[in-house]
Amino acid sequence: MSDKDALTPRVFLIRHGETEWAKSGRYTGTTDIELTPAGEAQVSSTASTLVGTGKLLDPARLTHIFVSPRKRAKKTLKLLMLSHPSTSTEDLAEWDYGDYEGLKAGEIRQLREKRGLDRERKWDIWRDGCEGLCNKFASV
């Protein structure tokens, strides 16, 4: 059976295009930032390659779309030309960076050094998480 005829349910994750903060290396989570013109072009290019009849994302074969409530995610969905019904949910929202929102990795390391953290080993976001979180996903 060809891939296009497969009946196996699939999940596709699509990341939004470039934002000013992403471009400059700033951690972007809960802040609602628009796509840059380059980010819009990235998404449009992806759409022309992946979205359409007989393509990987064939709108006729989609059952549901879930999208982050952030402007950048909703704009990405619109640019992908997927007019299928969608559900916007915080459950898919970008990671909350807490006190590190909008900062660059070097700035975070300096902040942690001032606070007397990381004396034994260098900070790693995946291991050490973020300060200032009060949700169920808080690592620190």
Contact map, one row per residue, 1 for C-alpha under 8 A:
11101100000000000000000000000000000000000000000000000000000000000000000000000000000000000000000000000000000000000000000000000000000000000000
11111100000000000000000000000000000000000000000000000000000000000000000000000000000000000000000000000000000000000000000000000000000000000000
11111100000000000000000000000000000000000000000000000000000000000000000000000000000000000000000000000000000000000000000000000000000000000000
01111100000000000000000000000000000000000000000000000111000000000000000000000000000000000000000000000000000000000000000000000000000000000000
11111110000000000000000000000000000000000000000000000000000000000000000000000000000000000000000000000000000000000000000000000000000000000000
11111111000000000000000000000000000000000000000000000000000000000000000000000000000000000000000000000000000000000000000000000000000000000000
00001111100000000000000000000000000000000000000000000000000000000000000000000000000000000000000000000000000000000000000000000000000000000000
00000111110000000000000000000000000000000000000000000000000000000000000000000000000000000000000000000000000000000000000000000000000000000000
00000011111000000000000000000000000000000000000000000000000000000000000000000000000000000000000000000000000000000000000000000000000000000000
00000001111100000000000000000000000000000000000000000000000000000000000000000000000000000000000000000000000000000000000000000000000000000000
00000000111110000000000000000000000000000000000000000000000000000000000000000000000000000000000000000000000000000000000000000000000000000000
00000000011111000000000000000000000000000000000000000000000000000000000000000000000000000000000000000000000000000000000000000000000000000000
00000000001111100000000000000000000000000000000000000000000000000000000000000000000000000000000000000000000000000000000000000000000000000000
00000000000111110000000000000000000000000000000000000000000000000000000000000000000000000000000000000000000000000000000000000000000000000000
00000000000011111000000000000000000000000000000000000000000000000000000010000000000000000000000000000000000000000000000000000000000000000000
00000000000001111100000000000000001000100010000000000000000000000000000110010000000000000000000000000000000000000000000000000000000000000000
00000000000000111110000000000000001101110110000000000000000000000000000100010000000000000000000000000000000000000000000000000000000000000000
00000000000000011111011000000000001101110100000000000000000000000000000000000000000000000000000000000000000000000000000000000000000000000000
00000000000000001111111000000000111100100000000000000000000000000000000100000000000000000000000000000000000000000000000000000000000000000000
00000000000000000111111100000000101100000000000000000000000000000000000000000000000000000000000000000000000000000000000000000000000000000000
00000000000000000011111111110000100000000000000000000000000000000000000000000000000000000000000000000100000000000000000000000000000000000000
00000000000000000111111111110000000000000000000000000000000000000000000000000000000000000000000000000000000000000000000000000000000000000000
00000000000000000111111111000000000000000000000000000000000000000000000000000000000000000000000000000000000000000000000000000000000000000000
00000000000000000001111111000000000000000000000000000000000000000000000000000000000000000000000000000000000000000000000000000000000000000000
00000000000000000000111111100000000000000000000000000000000000000000000000000000000000000000000000000001100000000000000000000000000000000000
00000000000000000000111111110000000000000000000000000000000000000000000000000000000000000000000000001111100000000000000000000000000000000000
00000000000000000000110011111000000000000000000000000000000000000000000000000000000000000000000010011111100000000000000000000000000000000000
00000000000000000000110001111110000000000000000000000000000000000000000000000000000000000000010010001100000000000000000000000000000000000000
00000000000000000000000000111111000000000000000000000000000000000000000000000000000000000000111110001000000000000000000000000000000000000000
00000000000000000000000000011111000000000000000000000000000000000000010000000000000000000000111110001000000000000000000000000000000000000000
00000000000000000000000000011111100000000000000000000000000000000000000000000000000000000000000000001000000000000000000000000000000000000000
00000000000000000000000000001111110000000000000000000000000000000000011100000000000000000000000000000000000000000000000000000000000000000000
00000000000000000011100000000011111000000000000000000000000000000000011100000000000000000000000000000000000000000000000000000000000000000000
00000000000000000010000000000001111100000000000000000000000000000000001100000000000000000000000000000000000000000000000000000000000000000000
00000000000000011111000000000000111111110000000000000000000000000000000100100000000000000000000000000000000000000000000000000000000000000000
00000000000000001111000000000000011111110000000000000000000000000000000000000000000000000000000000000000000000000000000000000000000000000000
00000000000000000000000000000000001111111000000000000000000000000000000000000000000000000000000000000000000000000000000000000000000000000000
00000000000000001100000000000000001111111100000000000000000000000000000000000000000000000000000000000000000000000000000000000000000000000000
00000000000000011110000000000000001111111110000000000000000000000000000000000000000000000000000000000000000000000000000000000000000000000000
00000000000000001100000000000000001111111111000000000000000000000000000000010010000000000000000000000000000000000000000000000000000000000000
00000000000000000000000000000000000011111111100000000000000000000000000000000000000000000000000000000000000000000000000000000000000000000000
00000000000000001100000000000000000001111111110000000000000000000000000000000000000000000000000000000000000000000000000000000000000000000000
00000000000000011000000000000000000000111111111000000000000000000000000000010011000000000000000000000000000000000000000000000000000000000000
00000000000000000000000000000000000000011111111100000000000000000000000000000011000000000000000000000000000000000000000000000000000000000000
00000000000000000000000000000000000000001111111110000000000000000000000000000000000000000000000000000000000000000000000000000000000000000000
00000000000000000000000000000000000000000111111111100000000000000000000000000001000000000000000000000000000000000000000000000000000000000000
00000000000000000000000000000000000000000011111111100000000000000000000000000011100000000000000000000000000000000000000000000000000000000000
00000000000000000000000000000000000000000001111111110000000000000000000000000000000000000000000000000000000000000000000000000000000000000000
00000000000000000000000000000000000000000000111111100010000000000000000000000000000000000000000000000000000000000000000000000000000000000000
00000000000000000000000000000000000000000000011111110011100000000000000000000000000000000000000000000000000000000000000000000000000000000000
00000000000000000000000000000000000000000000011111111011111000000000000000000001110000000000000000000000000000000000000000000000000000000000
00000000000000000000000000000000000000000000000101111111111000000000000000000000000000000000000000000000000000000000000000000000000000000000
00000000000000000000000000000000000000000000000000111110111100000000000000000000000000000000000000000000000000000000000000000000000000000000
00010000000000000000000000000000000000000000000000011111110000000000000000000000000000000000000000000000000000000000000000000000000000000000
00010000000000000000000000000000000000000000000011111111110000000000000000000000000000000000000000000000000000000000000000000000000000000000
00010000000000000000000000000000000000000000000001110111110000000000000000000000000000000000000000000000000000000000000000000000000000000000
00000000000000000000000000000000000000000000000001111111111011000000000000000000000000000000000000000000000000000000000000000000000000000000
00000000000000000000000000000000000000000000000000111111111111000000000000000000000000000000000000000000000000000000000000000000000000000000
00000000000000000000000000000000000000000000000000111000111111000000000000000000010100000000000000000000000000000000000000000000000000000000
00000000000000000000000000000000000000000000000000001000011111000000000000000000000000000000000000000000000000000000000000000000000000000000
00000000000000000000000000000000000000000000000000000000111111100000000000000000000000000000000000000000000000000000000000000000000000000000
00000000000000000000000000000000000000000000000000000000111111111000000000000000000100000000000000000000000000000000000000000000000000000000
00000000000000000000000000000000000000000000000000000000000011111000000000000000000000000000000000000000000000000000000000000000000000000000
00000000000000000000000000000000000000000000000000000000000001111100000000000000000111100000000000000000000000000000000000000000000000000000
00000000000000000000000000000000000000000000000000000000000001111110000000000000000111100000000000000000000000000000000000000000000000000000
00000000000000000000000000000000000000000000000000000000000000011111000000000000000001111001000000000000000000000000000000000000000000000000
00000000000000000000000000000000000000000000000000000000000000001111100011001000000001111001100000000000000000000000000000000000000000000000
00000000000000000000000000000000000000000000000000000000000000000111110011000000000000011111110000000000000000000000000000000000000000000000
00000000000000000000000000000000000000000000000000000000000000000011111011000000000000011101100000000000000000000000000000000000000000000000
00000000000000000000000000000101100000000000000000000000000000000001111111000000000000000000100000000000000000000000000000000000000000000000
00000000000000000000000000000001110000000000000000000000000000000000111111100000000000000000000000000000000000000000000000000000000000000000
00000000000000011010000000000001111000000000000000000000000000000000011111110000000000000000000000000000000000000000000000000000000000000000
00000000000000110000000000000000000000000000000000000000000000000011111111111000000000000000000000000000000000000000000000000000000000000000
00000000000000000000000000000000000000000000000000000000000000000011111111111100000000000000000000000000000000000000000000000000000000000000
00000000000000000000000000000000001000000000000000000000000000000000001111111110000000000000000000000000000000000000000000000000000000000000
00000000000000011000000000000000000000010010000000000000000000000000000111111111000000000000000000000000000000000000000000000000000000000000
00000000000000000000000000000000000000000000000000000000000000000010000011111111110000000000000000000000000000000000000000000000000000000000
00000000000000000000000000000000000000000000000000000000000000000000000001111111111000000000000000000000000000000000000000000000000000000000
00000000000000000000000000000000000000010011001000000000000000000000000000111111110000000000000000000000000000000000000000000000000000000000
00000000000000000000000000000000000000000011011000100000000000000000000000011111110000000000000000000000000000000000000000000000000000000000
00000000000000000000000000000000000000000000001000100000000000000000000000001111111000000000000000000000000000000000000000000000000000000000
00000000000000000000000000000000000000000000000000100000001000000000000000001111111100000000000000000000000000000000000000000000000000000000
00000000000000000000000000000000000000000000000000000000000000000000000000000100111110000000000000000000000000000000000000000000000000000000
00000000000000000000000000000000000000000000000000000000001001011000000000000000011111000000000000000000000000000000000000000000000000000000
00000000000000000000000000000000000000000000000000000000000000011000000000000000001111100000000000000000000000000000000000000000000000000000
00000000000000000000000000000000000000000000000000000000000000011110000000000000000111110000000000000000000000000000000000000000000000000000
00000000000000000000000000000000000000000000000000000000000000011110000000000000000011111000000000000000000000000000000000000000000000000000
00000000000000000000000000000000000000000000000000000000000000000111100000000000000001111100000000000000000000000000000000000000000000000000
00000000000000000000000000000000000000000000000000000000000000000111100000000000000000111111100000000000000000000000000000000000000000000000
00000000000000000000000000000000000000000000000000000000000000000001100000000000000000011111100000000000000000000000000000000000000000000000
00000000000000000000000000000000000000000000000000000000000000000001000000000000000000001111100000000000000000000000000000000000000000000000
00000000000000000000000000000000000000000000000000000000000000000111100000000000000000001111110000000000000000000000000000000000000000000000
00000000000000000000000000001100000000000000000000000000000000000011110000000000000000001111111000000000000000000000000000000000000000000000
00000000000000000000000000011100000000000000000000000000000000000001000000000000000000000001111100000000000000000000000000000000000000000000
00000000000000000000000000001100000000000000000000000000000000000000000000000000000000000000111110000000000000000000000000000000000000000000
00000000000000000000000000001100000000000000000000000000000000000000000000000000000000000000011111001000000000000000000000000000000010000000
00000000000000000000000000111100000000000000000000000000000000000000000000000000000000000000001111111000000000000000000000000000011010000000
00000000000000000000000000000000000000000000000000000000000000000000000000000000000000000000000111111000000000000000000000000000011110000000
00000000000000000000000000000000000000000000000000000000000000000000000000000000000000000000000011111000000000000000000000000000011110000000
00000000000000000000000000100000000000000000000000000000000000000000000000000000000000000000000011111111000100000000000000000000011000000000
00000000000000000000000001111110000000000000000000000000000000000000000000000000000000000000000111111110000000000000000000000000000000000000
00000000000000000000100001110000000000000000000000000000000000000000000000000000000000000000000000011111000000000000000000000000000000000000
00000000000000000000000001100000000000000000000000000000000000000000000000000000000000000000000000011111101100000000000000000000000000000000
00000000000000000000000011100000000000000000000000000000000000000000000000000000000000000000000000010111111100000000000000000000000000000000
00000000000000000000000011100000000000000000000000000000000000000000000000000000000000000000000000000011111110000000000000000000000000000000
00000000000000000000000000000000000000000000000000000000000000000000000000000000000000000000000000000001111111000000000000000000000000000000
00000000000000000000000000000000000000000000000000000000000000000000000000000000000000000000000000000011111111100000000000000000000000000000
00000000000000000000000000000000000000000000000000000000000000000000000000000000000000000000000000010011111111110000000000000000000000000000
00000000000000000000000000000000000000000000000000000000000000000000000000000000000000000000000000000000111111111000000001100000000000000000
00000000000000000000000000000000000000000000000000000000000000000000000000000000000000000000000000000000011111111100000000000000000000000000
00000000000000000000000000000000000000000000000000000000000000000000000000000000000000000000000000000000001111111110000000000000000000000000
00000000000000000000000000000000000000000000000000000000000000000000000000000000000000000000000000000000000111111111110000000000000000000000
00000000000000000000000000000000000000000000000000000000000000000000000000000000000000000000000000000000000011111111111000000000000000000000
00000000000000000000000000000000000000000000000000000000000000000000000000000000000000000000000000000000000001111111100000000000000000000000
00000000000000000000000000000000000000000000000000000000000000000000000000000000000000000000000000000000000000111111100000000000000000000000
00000000000000000000000000000000000000000000000000000000000000000000000000000000000000000000000000000000000000011111111000000000000000000000
00000000000000000000000000000000000000000000000000000000000000000000000000000000000000000000000000000000000000011111111000000000000000000000
00000000000000000000000000000000000000000000000000000000000000000000000000000000000000000000000000000000000000011001111111100000000000000000
00000000000000000000000000000000000000000000000000000000000000000000000000000000000000000000000000000000000000001001111111000000000000000000
00000000000000000000000000000000000000000000000000000000000000000000000000000000000000000000000000000000000000000000011111000000000000000000
00000000000000000000000000000000000000000000000000000000000000000000000000000000000000000000000000000000000000000000011111100000000000000000
00000000000000000000000000000000000000000000000000000000000000000000000000000000000000000000000000000000000010000000011111110000000000000000
00000000000000000000000000000000000000000000000000000000000000000000000000000000000000000000000000000000000010000000010011111011000000000000
00000000000000000000000000000000000000000000000000000000000000000000000000000000000000000000000000000000000000000000000001111111100000000000
00000000000000000000000000000000000000000000000000000000000000000000000000000000000000000000000000000000000000000000000000111111110000000000
00000000000000000000000000000000000000000000000000000000000000000000000000000000000000000000000000000000000000000000000000011111100000000000
00000000000000000000000000000000000000000000000000000000000000000000000000000000000000000000000000000000000000000000000000111111100000000000
00000000000000000000000000000000000000000000000000000000000000000000000000000000000000000000000000000000000000000000000000111111110000000011
00000000000000000000000000000000000000000000000000000000000000000000000000000000000000000000000000000000000000000000000000011111111000000111
00000000000000000000000000000000000000000000000000000000000000000000000000000000000000000000000011110000000000000000000000001001111110000111
00000000000000000000000000000000000000000000000000000000000000000000000000000000000000000000000011110000000000000000000000000000111110000111
00000000000000000000000000000000000000000000000000000000000000000000000000000000000000000000000001100000000000000000000000000000011111000001
00000000000000000000000000000000000000000000000000000000000000000000000000000000000000000000000111100000000000000000000000000000011111101111
00000000000000000000000000000000000000000000000000000000000000000000000000000000000000000000000000000000000000000000000000000000000111110100
00000000000000000000000000000000000000000000000000000000000000000000000000000000000000000000000000000000000000000000000000000000000011111100
00000000000000000000000000000000000000000000000000000000000000000000000000000000000000000000000000000000000000000000000000000000000001111100
00000000000000000000000000000000000000000000000000000000000000000000000000000000000000000000000000000000000000000000000000000000000010111110
00000000000000000000000000000000000000000000000000000000000000000000000000000000000000000000000000000000000000000000000000000000111011111111
00000000000000000000000000000000000000000000000000000000000000000000000000000000000000000000000000000000000000000000000000000001111010001111
00000000000000000000000000000000000000000000000000000000000000000000000000000000000000000000000000000000000000000000000000000001111110000111
